[in-house]
Amino acid sequence: MSVPILTITSLTKKFNSVVAVDGLNLQINSNKVFGFLGPNGAGKSTSLRMILSLIKPDSGRIEIFGKDLSKHRSSILGNIGCIVEKPDFYLFLTAKENLKMLAGLSGVKPTERQLSEIIDLVGLIGRENDKVKTYSHGMKQRLGLAQALIHDPELIILDEPTTGLDPQGIIDLRNLILKLKSEKGKTIILSSHILSEVELIADEMLIMHKGKAVVQGKVNELLSDQDLVVYIESSNPEEFMNLILKHFPESNARKVNENTTECHLSRIDLPVIHQIVSGTNLKLYSLFYKRKLEDYFLKLTSS
């Protein structure tokens, strides 16, 4: 049985009286994309900084590659690539010159071919000899990824990697992350406050709120179509509520305002609603739904 690439046990960090991370437990296996989710201030970045040994935990244990981070810091960090906040470069140097210099600081001396492969992988071919001061934010983000990959790390950590990217940049980054996992066998941990981003690329995810892990598991199970929060606008929501409860007694149907009924159903139940209404004098004006976790996450981020 393979050793998890990351194991966190009872990790805690306080800043004065504020508990930023509160007893976090986590296990991540290799060759996965893992999403840290939560509203701003939830504890995501603090957790990642402790994993990267940028912040010392008050208590708890971090094991990476099966080794205790507090005892094997140098060897562990040498096998991790990361982008924390925005990547910084020497603006008067070219992208290739920056990569050579940064690789040297990591104790790596890449060949021209290896440099070209990394530059091509992140989509900067043709601009590698341009000075970084001419780069857009999205191009600097790509160069940051190249920097994180230059020493061929096993684990890649990205803290809010899509911040400031345009829609095409977000798509390109998403495709690159999936490619790193499927073709290069990398493990990627990324943080985000946008559920839809993580849903598209992550195998597993953790939702944090006020320093605690509140939801954790496989994305396809957590974002299931089996438990939807359904909102139905009709001509008589109270009558509609009673009708739903008659056919779906466990739906917790309730009237939420003068026009709308809320209930919990699965996706396969939705066509039945139209059949039910067709045999009555009720008028159905609109129907939309959110998955239960999506609805919960939106309430967290708006609170």
C-alpha positions in Angstrom: 0.0 0.0 0.0 1.5 3.4 -1.1 2.3 6.0 1.5 0.1 9.2 1.3 2.0 12.1 -0.2 0.6 14.4 2.6 -0.7 13.6 6.1 -1.8 16.4 8.5 -2.7 15.6 12.1 -4.3 18.0 14.5 -2.7 21.0 12.9 -3.4 24.3 14.7 -2.2 27.9 14.3 -3.2 31.0 16.2 -2.4 34.6 15.5 -2.9 36.4 18.8 -6.5 35.5 19.8 -7.5 34.4 16.3 -7.5 30.7 15.6 -6.6 30.6 11.9 -6.4 26.8 11.6 -8.1 24.7 14.2 -7.2 21.0 14.6 -6.9 20.2 10.9 -6.7 16.5 9.8 -6.0 15.6 6.2 -4.6 12.9 4.0 -3.8 13.3 0.3 -2.7 10.4 -1.9 -0.3 10.8 -4.9 -1.4 11.7 -8.5 -4.4 13.6 -7.3 -5.7 17.1 -7.7 -6.8 18.3 -4.3 -8.8 21.5 -3.7 -8.7 23.6 -0.6 -11.9 25.6 -0.6 -13.4 28.3 1.6 -14.2 32.0 1.9 -11.5 34.5 2.4 -10.1 34.1 5.9 -11.1 30.5 6.2 -7.6 29.3 6.9 -6.6 27.9 3.4 -3.5 30.0 2.8 -2.3 29.6 6.4 -2.6 25.8 6.0 -0.6 25.9 2.8 2.0 28.1 4.3 2.5 25.6 7.1 2.8 22.8 4.6 5.5 24.8 2.9 7.2 25.5 6.2 6.7 29.3 5.7 4.8 29.4 9.0 5.4 27.3 12.0 2.4 25.5 13.5 1.5 26.0 17.2 0.7 22.3 17.4 0.1 19.2 15.2 2.2 17.2 12.7 2.8 17.4 9.0 4.2 14.4 7.1 5.1 14.8 3.4 6.4 11.9 1.3 6.2 9.8 4.5 8.6 12.1 6.4 8.1 14.4 9.3 8.4 18.0 7.9 9.9 19.3 11.1 12.8 16.8 10.8 13.4 16.6 7.1 12.5 20.1 5.9 15.3 20.5 3.3 14.8 17.2 1.5 11.0 17.6 1.5 10.9 21.1 0.2 13.4 20.2 -2.6 10.6 18.0 -4.1 7.8 20.6 -3.9 7.0 23.4 -6.4 4.7 26.2 -5.4 3.1 29.6 -6.2 2.2 31.5 -3.2 0.6 34.9 -3.8 2.0 36.4 -7.1 5.2 35.2 -8.5 8.1 37.7 -8.6 10.8 37.9 -11.2 13.7 40.1 -12.4 11.8 42.3 -14.8 14.8 43.3 -16.8 15.7 39.7 -17.6 14.0 37.4 -20.1 11.8 34.5 -19.1 14.5 32.0 -19.9 17.1 34.0 -18.0 14.9 34.1 -15.0 14.2 30.4 -15.1 18.0 29.6 -15.4 18.7 31.8 -12.4 15.9 30.4 -10.3 16.8 26.8 -11.2 20.3 27.5 -10.0 19.0 28.6 -6.7 17.2 25.3 -6.4 20.4 23.5 -7.2 19.2 22.5 -10.7 21.0 23.1 -14.0 18.4 22.4 -16.8 19.5 21.8 -20.4 18.3 23.9 -23.2 15.9 21.1 -24.2 14.5 20.9 -20.7 14.0 24.6 -20.5 12.2 24.6 -23.9 9.9 21.7 -22.7 8.9 23.6 -19.6 8.4 26.9 -21.5 6.3 25.0 -24.1 4.3 23.2 -21.3 3.2 26.5 -19.8 2.4 28.1 -23.1 5.2 30.7 -23.4 7.0 29.4 -26.5 7.8 32.4 -28.7 8.0 34.8 -25.8 10.8 33.1 -23.8 13.4 35.6 -24.9 11.3 38.7 -24.1 12.0 40.6 -21.0 9.5 39.9 -18.2 8.6 43.6 -17.9 6.7 43.2 -21.2 4.6 40.3 -19.8 0.9 40.5 -18.9 -0.3 39.3 -15.5 -1.4 36.0 -17.1 2.0 35.5 -18.7 3.8 36.1 -15.4 1.5 33.5 -13.8 2.5 31.0 -16.5 6.2 31.8 -15.8 5.5 31.2 -12.1 4.3 27.8 -13.0 7.4 27.2 -15.1 9.5 28.2 -12.0 7.5 25.8 -9.8 8.1 23.0 -12.3 11.7 23.6 -13.3 13.1 21.1 -10.7 10.5 18.4 -11.6 8.9 18.3 -8.2 6.5 15.5 -7.1 4.1 17.8 -5.3 2.9 21.2 -6.6 1.1 23.7 -4.4 -0.8 26.6 -5.9 -2.4 29.3 -3.7 -5.4 31.0 -5.5 -3.7 30.4 -8.9 -6.4 32.0 -11.0 -6.5 35.4 -9.3 -6.2 38.1 -11.9 -6.4 35.8 -14.9 -8.8 36.4 -17.7 -11.3 33.6 -18.8 -8.9 32.2 -21.4 -6.1 32.2 -18.8 -8.2 30.3 -16.3 -9.0 27.7 -19.0 -5.4 27.3 -20.0 -4.3 26.9 -16.3 -7.0 24.3 -15.8 -5.9 22.3 -18.8 -2.3 22.6 -17.6 -3.1 21.3 -14.1 -5.0 18.3 -15.6 -2.0 17.6 -18.0 0.4 17.7 -15.1 -1.6 15.1 -13.3 -2.4 12.8 -16.2 0.8 13.0 -18.2 3.4 13.9 -15.6 2.0 12.0 -12.7 2.1 15.1 -10.4 0.1 15.7 -7.3 -1.4 19.2 -7.2 -2.9 21.0 -4.2 -4.6 24.3 -4.9 -6.7 26.7 -2.9 -9.6 28.7 -4.2 -12.7 30.5 -3.0 -14.6 29.5 -6.2 -16.4 26.1 -6.0 -16.9 25.8 -9.8 -13.2 26.1 -10.4 -12.3 23.2 -8.1 -15.2 21.1 -9.3 -13.8 21.0 -12.8 -10.4 19.8 -12.0 -10.2 18.3 -8.5 -10.5 14.7 -7.5 -11.0 15.5 -3.8 -11.6 18.6 -1.8 -11.8 20.1 1.6 -14.0 23.1 2.5 -12.7 25.2 5.4 -14.6 27.8 7.4 -13.2 29.7 10.4 -10.2 27.5 10.5 -12.0 24.2 10.6 -12.6 21.5 8.0 -16.4 21.4 7.6 -16.7 19.2 4.5 -14.2 16.8 3.0 -14.3 14.0 0.4 -14.3 13.1 -3.3 -15.7 15.8 -5.5 -18.0 13.5 -7.5 -19.6 12.3 -4.3 -19.9 15.6 -2.6 -21.3 17.4 -5.7 -23.8 14.7 -6.4 -27.1 15.1 -8.2 -28.8 12.9 -5.6 -29.5 15.8 -3.2 -30.5 19.0 -4.9 -32.0 22.1 -3.4 -34.9 22.8 -5.8 -36.7 26.2 -6.0 -40.1 26.2 -7.8 -42.1 29.3 -8.7 -45.8 28.6 -9.1 -49.2 30.2 -9.0 -49.9 28.8 -5.5 -46.7 27.8 -3.6 -48.6 26.5 -0.5 -50.7 24.2 -2.6 -47.7 23.2 -4.5 -45.8 22.4 -1.3 -48.6 20.1 -0.2 -48.5 18.4 -3.6 -44.8 17.8 -3.4 -45.0 16.4 0.2 -47.7 14.0 -1.0 -45.5 12.5 -3.7 -42.1 13.1 -2.0 -42.7 13.0 1.8 -39.0 13.2 2.6 -38.4 16.3 0.4 -38.8 18.8 3.3 -40.8 21.0 1.0 -41.6 24.4 2.4 -43.0 27.7 1.2 -40.2 30.3 1.2 -42.1 33.3 -0.1 -45.4 34.2 -1.8 -44.2 32.7 -5.1 -41.7 30.0 -4.3 -41.5 26.5 -2.8 -38.2 25.0 -1.8 -37.6 21.2 -1.6 -34.9 18.6 -1.6 -35.0 16.1 -4.5 -32.7 14.2 -6.8 -32.2 15.0 -10.5 -34.3 12.0 -11.6 -37.3 13.4 -9.6 -37.5 16.7 -11.6 -39.4 15.4 -14.6 -42.0 13.9 -12.2 -42.8 17.4 -11.0 -44.0 18.4 -14.5 -46.2 15.3 -14.6 -47.7 16.1 -11.2 -48.5 19.7 -12.2 -50.0 18.7 -15.5 -52.9 17.0 -13.7 -53.8 20.2 -11.7 -54.8 23.8 -12.2 -51.5 25.0 -10.9 -49.2 27.0 -13.1 -45.5 26.3 -13.0 -43.5 29.5 -13.8 -39.9 28.4 -13.2 -37.8 25.7 -11.7 -34.1 25.8 -10.8 -31.9 24.0 -8.5 -28.5 24.0 -6.7 -26.7 21.0 -5.4 -26.9 20.8 -1.7 -23.1 21.4 -1.2 -23.2 24.2 -3.7 -26.0 25.9 -1.8 -24.2 25.4 1.5 -20.9 26.8 0.1 -22.6 29.9 -1.3 -24.1 30.5 2.2 -20.7 30.2 3.7 -19.0 32.6 1.3 -21.8 35.2 1.6 -21.9 35.1 5.4 
